[in-house]
Amino acid sequence: MGYYVHIEDSNCMLPEKHFNLAYWRMCDLNKNDDLKRGGSSTGEKWFSWMDANYPETCKTAQDVLVELGFDVEEVEDTGLTIYGYDNKSGQEELFLGVISDLLRTVDGMYDSGNRPFIVWRGEDDHVWKDIYGEKEVRTLMGTISFQENAIG
């Protein structure tokens, strides 16, 4: 079981200067067993769809994002563009949340009218937009509707 989601649109980039800090923050999450939704009867806990020991197997921020299921592209001298996700929803929102203030738009700009974002669509056509760039991630819920135009 699970809830499948995919990225409809994204203008989200992790600047190269923040790679190490982002990696450290995402690995530091592994210390918080109370946040983890995966687990076994022996008491071992992990983040949904993630390796329990991802800080040992993932050596970079890019590795962690790929382990989460993101499609990313490293752009030389710029950063890491997050452009895709098409899988079961896990706990990717926690990982993006701890690096939210490090994220920028693909063009590297950031101001009140130009924030990094990801538009998600769920398997039931539920649509939402997460806006990054500050400590708190803002989520906007949405619907898409079409009206037929009368011609003539």
N, C-alpha and C positions, 0 to 999 in steps of 0.2 A: 504494500500500500504506500501511499504518499501523495503529495500534491505537486503536480508538475507545473513549472513556471518557465518562462523564457523572457529574455530582454527584448523589448520592442524598440527601444531607442536608448542611447547612452551618450552622454557628453562628460565622461568621467575619466580622469587620469591621475595617477600617482606620480608626482614629480620625482625625478632621479635623486634629488637631494634628500628625499624622505624615505628612500628604500630601507635603510637600516632601522630607523625608528619604527616604521610600519611593521617590519619583520619582528622586531622585539615586542611590540604591543600585541600583535596577533599570536605570537608564541606565549606571551604572558597570560593570555586567556586560558591556556591549558591548566593553570593552577586553580581555576574556579570550577570544581566539580558540580556545584549547585546550578550552574548554567547549562550543563550538558544534558541532552535528552536521550543519548544512546547509553546503553549499559548492558551488563550481563548479570546472571544470577550470582556470580562470585563477587559482585560489588565493583567490578571495574567499570569506569564511566568514560564516555567519549562524546564528542560533538557529532551530531547526526551526519552520517555518510563520510566521516573523516576517520583517518587512522588515529588510534589512541595516542600514538607516539609521534604525531606529525612534526613537533619541534625537532625531532632527531632525523626524520626522513626528508623534511623540507628545509633547505639551506638558505632560501631567499624569500622575500615578500612575494615574488612572482610564483615560486613553487607553492606557497601556501594558497594563493588565489587560484591556481590551477587545481590544486587538491580539493578546493571547495567546489570546483566545477566551472569556474569562469573561463571564458576565452579571452586571452589578453595578448597584446602585442607591445613589444618593447620598441620604442622609437628612440633612436640614437640621440644623445644629448638632450632629451626631453623628459621622457618618463615611460610609464607603463599604462597603456590605454586599456580600459576594461570595455570590451565591445560585445560580448556575448555570454549567454548562459541559457541552457536548454536541458533541464534535468529536473529531478525531484528537488523540491525545496528542502533545504537542510537548515543550517543555522548561519547562513552567509550574512544575514543582517547584523549579527553580533560582530563579525569580523570587520565588515564595512563600518560599523558604528564606532569601533575603537580607532579607526584611522580616518574618520570623517573629516576632522579638521586639517588633515594633510592633503586631502583630495582637491584637485583643481579641474577646470574645464579642459578639454582637449587642446585648446589653443593657449592654455596656461594662464588665462585671464581669470580674475575673480573680483566681482563687485556685487552690489546688492541686486543688480538685474541679470547677472551672468554667473549662476551657481552650477557646480557639477551636479549631475542628476542621472538617475536610471529610471526608465519607465518599464514596469513589469507587467506581464499578462499571465494570468493563471489558466489552468486547463478548463475552467468554467467561464472563461472570458472576463473574469474580474480584472480590472486594470487599476494600477496605482503608480505613483511617481514618488521616489525617494530623492530628497534634495540634501546634498552633503556640503561640506565646507566649514561647518562649525562643530562644536562638541556634540550637539544634539542633531540627530537626523530628523528632518521633517518629512512626514508622509502625507501626500495628497491623494485622496480617493477620487476615482473618476468613472465616468461612463462615456461611451461613444455611441452616438445615435446619428442616423442619417434620415434626411427628409427628402422626399421626392419633389422635385421642382416641376411645377406645371408649365408647360411650354405653350406659348401662344396667347 
